[in-house]
Amino acid sequence: MAYTPEGLRRMSTRKKPPSSRRRNYVDPNQTEFGIIWKLLSHPFRLRAGDVIRFNNRLCRVIRVNECAAVVIMNRPVRDFKTRFDKPVRFQPPPRLFRISPQSEVPILNRKPRR
């Protein structure tokens, strides 16, 4: 094993890091520091396609990444009368917003684990 003048071990450059196709959860070049690469199949609490309740409204999660979960929420239909007493009704476009992928919101469509 090779040591630096300060007494620290050097990293081995002979071992190849895990390939992108086959991950073995431990990077052989990082064993000195105790870093373990854990790649979970679902690293975030929210997943794309989840139906959640946010502000007492139903919302759907569109996509999830490391920094945000994009959520879509339908707006209510607007009914009103014009100046000439003609009733008008239209559906505004859905609202898109971002929340944390680890948000503690109730997920309504996921089945509980056994």
C-alpha positions as CSV (number, residue, x, y, z in Angstrom):
1,M,0.0,0.0,0.0
2,A,1.4,3.4,-0.9
3,Y,1.5,6.2,1.7
4,T,2.0,10.0,1.3
5,P,4.7,11.8,3.4
6,E,2.0,12.8,5.8
7,G,1.1,9.2,6.5
8,L,-2.1,9.1,4.4
9,R,-2.9,6.3,2.0
10,R,-3.0,7.1,-1.7
11,M,-5.9,6.1,-3.8
12,S,-5.4,3.2,-6.1
13,T,-5.7,4.1,-9.8
14,R,-5.5,0.5,-11.0
15,K,-9.1,-0.3,-10.2
16,K,-11.8,0.9,-12.6
17,P,-14.9,2.6,-11.2
18,P,-18.2,0.7,-11.7
19,S,-19.6,1.0,-15.2
20,S,-22.8,2.8,-15.8
21,R,-24.6,-0.4,-16.8
22,R,-23.6,-2.6,-13.9
23,R,-23.4,-0.9,-10.5
24,N,-22.0,-2.9,-7.6
25,Y,-22.8,-0.2,-4.9
26,V,-19.2,0.2,-3.8
27,D,-16.6,2.3,-5.7
28,P,-13.3,0.4,-5.2
29,N,-11.3,3.7,-5.5
30,Q,-13.2,5.3,-2.5
31,T,-12.7,2.6,0.1
32,E,-10.2,4.7,2.0
33,F,-12.8,7.3,2.9
34,G,-15.6,4.9,3.6
35,I,-17.8,6.3,0.9
36,I,-20.4,3.8,-0.2
37,W,-22.3,4.4,-3.4
38,K,-25.9,3.3,-2.9
39,L,-28.0,3.6,-5.9
40,L,-31.6,3.0,-5.0
41,S,-34.3,2.3,-7.6
42,H,-36.4,5.1,-6.2
43,P,-34.2,7.6,-4.3
44,F,-36.9,10.2,-3.8
45,R,-40.2,10.0,-1.9
46,L,-42.2,11.4,-4.8
47,R,-42.3,9.6,-8.2
48,A,-43.7,10.7,-11.6
49,G,-47.4,9.8,-11.8
50,D,-48.1,10.1,-8.1
51,V,-51.4,11.8,-7.2
52,I,-50.9,14.0,-4.1
53,R,-53.1,16.3,-2.0
54,F,-51.7,19.9,-1.9
55,N,-53.7,22.7,-0.3
56,N,-56.8,20.4,-0.2
57,R,-56.5,20.0,-4.0
58,L,-55.6,17.0,-6.1
59,C,-52.4,17.3,-8.0
60,R,-50.3,15.0,-10.2
61,V,-46.5,14.8,-10.2
62,I,-45.2,15.2,-13.7
63,R,-41.4,14.6,-13.3
64,V,-38.9,14.3,-10.4
65,N,-35.2,15.0,-10.3
66,E,-32.6,15.8,-7.6
67,C,-33.7,19.3,-6.9
68,A,-37.5,19.5,-7.6
69,A,-40.7,17.6,-8.4
70,V,-42.8,19.3,-11.0
71,V,-46.5,19.2,-10.1
72,I,-49.6,20.1,-12.1
73,M,-52.8,21.3,-10.5
74,N,-56.1,21.9,-12.3
75,R,-57.8,25.2,-11.7
76,P,-61.5,25.4,-11.0
77,V,-63.9,26.3,-13.9
78,R,-64.7,30.0,-13.9
79,D,-68.4,30.9,-14.3
80,F,-69.5,34.5,-14.6
81,K,-71.8,36.8,-16.5
82,T,-70.8,39.5,-18.9
83,R,-72.1,43.0,-18.8
84,F,-74.9,41.9,-21.2
85,D,-76.1,39.1,-18.8
86,K,-74.6,36.4,-21.0
87,P,-73.2,33.5,-18.9
88,V,-69.6,32.6,-19.7
89,R,-67.8,29.5,-18.5
90,F,-64.2,28.6,-19.2
91,Q,-61.5,26.3,-17.9
92,P,-58.2,28.1,-17.1
93,P,-55.0,26.3,-17.9
94,P,-53.5,24.0,-15.2
95,R,-51.0,25.5,-12.8
96,L,-47.4,24.1,-12.9
97,F,-45.2,24.5,-9.8
98,R,-42.2,22.8,-8.2
99,I,-41.9,21.3,-4.8
100,S,-39.1,19.3,-3.1
101,P,-38.9,15.6,-4.2
102,Q,-38.8,14.7,-0.5
103,S,-42.0,16.7,0.4
104,E,-44.1,15.2,3.2
105,V,-47.4,15.4,1.2
106,P,-50.0,12.6,1.3
107,I,-49.6,10.3,-1.7
108,L,-53.1,9.0,-2.7
109,N,-52.6,6.6,-5.5
110,R,-49.7,4.4,-4.2
111,K,-50.5,1.1,-2.7
112,P,-49.2,0.5,0.8
113,R,-46.3,-2.0,1.2
114,R,-47.1,-5.4,2.7
